[in-house]
Amino acid sequence: LFRSPYTGIRPTYNYNLRGAAYPPRYFYPFPVGPVVYHVELSIGGQQFQGQGKTRQAAKHDAASKALKLLQNEPLPEKPEMNGKEPDDENLNKSEISQVFEVALKRNLPVNFEVTKETGPPHMKSFVTKVSVGEFKGEGEGKSKKISKKNAAIAVLEEIGRA
């Protein structure tokens, strides 16, 4: 079975290839019928069979049969997490990107500024301030990137409270 490297969970679909895995590498002295690939696709407990002259054609056949049957079914509802809806759109976005998106949606200006650099050259510490309209945040870190991220987290929390 295929496991997603990102989530570590099994997908809800599975292709099982049956029959001719590879085309023959030798010549038959008598006529042989065309190779037909058979595929079985399982989605949520339902099985769909497909066949074709190539593996891809067989998979496509099974997928088109599944789509015809499943397109009339309602979409599953999103599960609640900790009593509130999961925020799927912000799952893979950096905090800095989220700050710019919130500012764009609310038509507010954004300003990141490194205000303080302290420490010797091999152990610097940076302080970055961010303002999104009237909301302010400050972050500290051992690099400008980390301090900017911490400032973005601080201002997102303040915007979330408002």
C-alpha atoms as a printed R data frame, in Angstrom:
    type eleno elety resid chain resno       x       y       z
1   ATOM     1    CA   LEU     A     1   0.000   0.000   0.000
2   ATOM     2    CA   PHE     A     2   1.048   3.544  -0.670
3   ATOM     3    CA   ARG     A     3   1.717   5.638   2.448
4   ATOM     4    CA   SER     A     4   1.796   9.386   2.224
5   ATOM     5    CA   PRO     A     5   5.195  10.723   3.313
6   ATOM     6    CA   TYR     A     6   3.572  13.901   4.611
7   ATOM     7    CA   THR     A     7   0.823  12.676   6.879
8   ATOM     8    CA   GLY     A     8   1.890   9.138   7.703
9   ATOM     9    CA   ILE     A     9  -1.661   7.872   7.215
10  ATOM    10    CA   ARG     A    10  -3.054   5.607   4.536
11  ATOM    11    CA   PRO     A    11  -4.925   7.207   1.667
12  ATOM    12    CA   THR     A    12  -8.594   6.382   1.202
13  ATOM    13    CA   TYR     A    13  -7.941   4.817  -2.199
14  ATOM    14    CA   ASN     A    14  -5.907   1.821  -3.334
15  ATOM    15    CA   TYR     A    15  -4.971   0.401  -6.745
16  ATOM    16    CA   ASN     A    16  -4.413  -3.364  -7.017
17  ATOM    17    CA   LEU     A    17  -2.754  -4.363 -10.298
18  ATOM    18    CA   ARG     A    18  -3.551  -7.852 -11.546
19  ATOM    19    CA   GLY     A    19  -2.446  -9.746 -14.617
20  ATOM    20    CA   ALA     A    20   0.364  -8.807 -16.972
21  ATOM    21    CA   ALA     A    21   2.798  -6.829 -14.866
22  ATOM    22    CA   TYR     A    22   5.356  -6.454 -17.656
23  ATOM    23    CA   PRO     A    23   5.085  -7.032 -21.404
24  ATOM    24    CA   PRO     A    24   6.828 -10.228 -22.542
25  ATOM    25    CA   ARG     A    25  10.473  -9.840 -23.580
26  ATOM    26    CA   TYR     A    26  10.549 -12.748 -25.987
27  ATOM    27    CA   PHE     A    27   8.939 -13.496 -29.336
28  ATOM    28    CA   TYR     A    28   6.099 -15.991 -29.661
29  ATOM    29    CA   PRO     A    29   6.201 -18.099 -32.862
30  ATOM    30    CA   PHE     A    30   2.388 -18.090 -32.890
31  ATOM    31    CA   PRO     A    31  -0.076 -15.191 -32.636
32  ATOM    32    CA   VAL     A    32  -0.831 -14.046 -29.095
33  ATOM    33    CA   GLY     A    33  -3.819 -11.919 -28.104
34  ATOM    34    CA   PRO     A    34  -3.265  -8.365 -26.932
35  ATOM    35    CA   VAL     A    35  -2.123  -7.825 -23.328
36  ATOM    36    CA   VAL     A    36  -4.955  -6.512 -21.164
37  ATOM    37    CA   TYR     A    37  -4.229  -4.945 -17.797
38  ATOM    38    CA   HIS     A    38  -6.778  -5.306 -15.006
39  ATOM    39    CA   VAL     A    39  -6.959  -2.873 -12.095
40  ATOM    40    CA   GLU     A    40  -9.053  -2.873  -8.952
41  ATOM    41    CA   LEU     A    41  -9.629   0.487  -7.242
42  ATOM    42    CA   SER     A    42 -11.069   0.612  -3.740
43  ATOM    43    CA   ILE     A    43 -12.432   3.850  -2.323
44  ATOM    44    CA   GLY     A    44 -14.036   3.841   1.101
45  ATOM    45    CA   GLY     A    45 -14.983   0.177   0.950
46  ATOM    46    CA   GLN     A    46 -16.334   0.276  -2.617
47  ATOM    47    CA   GLN     A    47 -14.547  -1.683  -5.383
48  ATOM    48    CA   PHE     A    48 -14.180  -0.536  -8.993
49  ATOM    49    CA   GLN     A    49 -12.658  -2.704 -11.741
50  ATOM    50    CA   GLY     A    50 -10.947  -1.263 -14.792
51  ATOM    51    CA   GLN     A    51  -9.131  -2.718 -17.768
52  ATOM    52    CA   GLY     A    52  -7.076  -1.375 -20.630
53  ATOM    53    CA   LYS     A    53  -4.196  -1.945 -23.037
54  ATOM    54    CA   THR     A    54  -1.788  -0.137 -20.680
55  ATOM    55    CA   ARG     A    55  -1.583   0.206 -16.910
56  ATOM    56    CA   GLN     A    56  -2.483   3.865 -17.171
57  ATOM    57    CA   ALA     A    57  -5.529   3.109 -19.368
58  ATOM    58    CA   ALA     A    58  -6.695   0.480 -16.855
59  ATOM    59    CA   LYS     A    59  -6.299   2.903 -13.931
60  ATOM    60    CA   HIS     A    60  -8.110   5.596 -15.906
61  ATOM    61    CA   ASP     A    61 -10.985   3.203 -16.653
62  ATOM    62    CA   ALA     A    62 -11.359   2.278 -12.965
63  ATOM    63    CA   ALA     A    63 -11.157   5.934 -11.888
64  ATOM    64    CA   SER     A    64 -13.784   7.031 -14.439
65  ATOM    65    CA   LYS     A    65 -16.154   4.297 -13.212
66  ATOM    66    CA   ALA     A    66 -15.589   5.455  -9.620
67  ATOM    67    CA   LEU     A    67 -16.188   9.112 -10.535
68  ATOM    68    CA   LYS     A    68 -19.456   8.302 -12.321
69  ATOM    69    CA   LEU     A    69 -20.781   6.545  -9.226
70  ATOM    70    CA   LEU     A    70 -19.350   8.875  -6.568
71  ATOM    71    CA   GLN     A    71 -20.157  12.252  -8.144
72  ATOM    72    CA   ASN     A    72 -23.769  12.037  -6.943
73  ATOM    73    CA   GLU     A    73 -22.826  11.320  -3.329
74  ATOM    74    CA   PRO     A    74 -22.628  14.213  -0.832
75  ATOM    75    CA   LEU     A    75 -19.226  15.365   0.388
76  ATOM    76    CA   PRO     A    76 -18.290  14.245   3.904
77  ATOM    77    CA   GLU     A    77 -18.497  16.951   6.558
78  ATOM    78    CA   LYS     A    78 -15.298  18.304   8.067
79  ATOM    79    CA   PRO     A    79 -14.628  16.904  11.539
80  ATOM    80    CA   GLU     A    80 -14.527  19.293  14.468
81  ATOM    81    CA   MET     A    81 -11.284  19.545  16.390
82  ATOM    82    CA   ASN     A    82 -11.304  20.706  20.024
83  ATOM    83    CA   GLY     A    83 -14.838  22.023  19.627
84  ATOM    84    CA   LYS     A    84 -14.071  24.287  16.674
85  ATOM    85    CA   GLU     A    85 -13.688  23.916  12.930
86  ATOM    86    CA   PRO     A    86 -10.155  23.177  11.704
87  ATOM    87    CA   ASP     A    87  -8.601  26.052   9.775
88  ATOM    88    CA   ASP     A    88  -7.412  24.090   6.723
89  ATOM    89    CA   GLU     A    89  -6.357  27.090   4.673
90  ATOM    90    CA   ASN     A    90  -3.715  28.241   7.200
91  ATOM    91    CA   LEU     A    91  -2.314  24.773   7.892
92  ATOM    92    CA   ASN     A    92   0.698  25.009   5.583
93  ATOM    93    CA   LYS     A    93   1.291  28.766   5.576
94  ATOM    94    CA   SER     A    94   3.989  30.559   7.485
95  ATOM    95    CA   GLU     A    95   2.994  33.035  10.158
96  ATOM    96    CA   ILE     A    96   4.464  35.884   8.102
97  ATOM    97    CA   SER     A    97   2.279  34.925   5.111
98  ATOM    98    CA   GLN     A    98  -0.760  34.776   7.386
99  ATOM    99    CA   VAL     A    99  -0.021  38.315   8.640
100 ATOM   100    CA   PHE     A   100   0.097  39.630   5.069
101 ATOM   101    CA   GLU     A   101  -3.134  37.792   4.166
102 ATOM   102    CA   VAL     A   102  -5.005  39.177   7.179
103 ATOM   103    CA   ALA     A   103  -3.743  42.660   6.378
104 ATOM   104    CA   LEU     A   104  -4.809  42.313   2.747
105 ATOM   105    CA   LYS     A   105  -8.295  41.083   3.707
106 ATOM   106    CA   ARG     A   106  -8.773  43.974   6.163
107 ATOM   107    CA   ASN     A   107  -7.025  46.525   3.920
108 ATOM   108    CA   LEU     A   108  -4.414  47.369   6.589
109 ATOM   109    CA   PRO     A   109  -0.769  48.407   6.103
110 ATOM   110    CA   VAL     A   110   1.973  45.991   7.272
111 ATOM   111    CA   ASN     A   111   5.407  47.049   8.505
112 ATOM   112    CA   PHE     A   112   8.169  44.733   9.782
113 ATOM   113    CA   GLU     A   113  11.193  46.492  11.289
114 ATOM   114    CA   VAL     A   114  14.302  45.156  13.027
115 ATOM   115    CA   THR     A   115  14.617  47.509  16.010
116 ATOM   116    CA   LYS     A   116  17.496  46.053  18.003
117 ATOM   117    CA   GLU     A   117  20.660  44.009  17.362
118 ATOM   118    CA   THR     A   118  22.585  42.983  20.457
119 ATOM   119    CA   GLY     A   119  25.381  40.587  21.337
120 ATOM   120    CA   PRO     A   120  28.747  39.680  19.865
121 ATOM   121    CA   PRO     A   121  28.934  38.791  16.143
122 ATOM   122    CA   HIS     A   122  28.848  35.041  16.826
123 ATOM   123    CA   MET     A   123  25.792  35.249  19.166
124 ATOM   124    CA   LYS     A   124  23.613  38.085  17.942
125 ATOM   125    CA   SER     A   125  20.067  38.593  19.160
126 ATOM   126    CA   PHE     A   126  17.503  40.472  17.085
127 ATOM   127    CA   VAL     A   127  14.259  42.209  18.033
128 ATOM   128    CA   THR     A   128  11.680  42.825  15.297
129 ATOM   129    CA   LYS     A   129   8.528  44.900  15.621
130 ATOM   130    CA   VAL     A   130   5.545  44.492  13.342
131 ATOM   131    CA   SER     A   131   2.513  46.698  12.934
132 ATOM   132    CA   VAL     A   132  -0.659  45.723  11.101
133 ATOM   133    CA   GLY     A   133  -2.870  48.789  11.170
134 ATOM   134    CA   GLU     A   134  -3.397  49.518  14.893
135 ATOM   135    CA   PHE     A   135  -2.213  46.029  15.978
136 ATOM   136    CA   LYS     A   136   1.390  45.732  17.189
137 ATOM   137    CA   GLY     A   137   3.647  42.785  17.918
138 ATOM   138    CA   GLU     A   138   7.266  42.192  18.871
139 ATOM   139    CA   GLY     A   139   9.482  39.146  18.476
140 ATOM   140    CA   GLU     A   140  12.996  38.199  19.529
141 ATOM   141    CA   GLY     A   141  15.319  35.560  18.095
142 ATOM   142    CA   LYS     A   142  18.878  34.603  17.279
143 ATOM   143    CA   SER     A   143  18.350  35.492  13.603
144 ATOM   144    CA   LYS     A   144  16.350  38.133  11.774
145 ATOM   145    CA   LYS     A   145  14.183  35.414  10.268
146 ATOM   146    CA   ILE     A   146  13.296  33.897  13.668
147 ATOM   147    CA   SER     A   147  12.606  37.290  15.236
148 ATOM   148    CA   LYS     A   148  10.347  38.233  12.308
149 ATOM   149    CA   LYS     A   149   8.447  34.953  12.694
150 ATOM   150    CA   ASN     A   150   8.025  35.488  16.452
151 ATOM   151    CA   ALA     A   151   6.771  39.027  15.816
152 ATOM   152    CA   ALA     A   152   4.261  37.678  13.299
153 ATOM   153    CA   ILE     A   153   3.038  35.106  15.854
154 ATOM   154    CA   ALA     A   154   2.602  37.866  18.454
155 ATOM   155    CA   VAL     A   155   0.595  40.125  16.143
156 ATOM   156    CA   LEU     A   156  -1.567  37.206  14.949
157 ATOM   157    CA   GLU     A   157  -2.457  36.435  18.562
158 ATOM   158    CA   GLU     A   158  -3.381  40.081  19.130
159 ATOM   159    CA   ILE     A   159  -5.491  40.157  15.976
160 ATOM   160    CA   GLY     A   160  -7.160  36.906  17.083
161 ATOM   161    CA   ARG     A   161  -8.161  38.500  20.405
162 ATOM   162    CA   ALA     A   162  -9.763  41.485  18.664
